Amino acid sequence: MSHVLEGPRRVGCVWICAVVATGVQVVARNGGYRGVGVKTPVAVAVFDGKTLLAFEKDGTPMSETALDGLYPGSPARLRAAAVASA
C-alpha cells in the first residue's frame, strides 16, 4: 500500500486533510480474477491558521514529524492551502 493526501479542505475556520493508505487487492476465483481498490484512513491533520494538530485514525495525537513521515510535505501543503485562501 502507498500513502496519499486527501484534501486539504476548508471546514468552517479550519483546514483539514487526511493521509490515507491506498492499494489494490486481487483475488483469483472461479478461473478468473477480481480486483478491489482499498482506501484506509491513517491520519488526520487540522490547521487553524496558527496550530497544526495531527491524529492517528484512533484519535491518538501524533507529532508533525510523524505526519510528515507518513506523507512527506503534508504539513507544508496544509499550511500553504490555508495561506492561499486568506
PyMOL commands that set and color helices and strands:
alter all, ss='L'
color gray80, all
select helices_A, chain A and resi 64-70+74-85
alter helices_A, ss='H'
color red, helices_A
select strands_A, chain A and resi 2-11+14-29+32-47+52-56+61-62
alter strands_A, ss='S'
color yellow, strands_A
deselect
rebuild
show_as cartoon
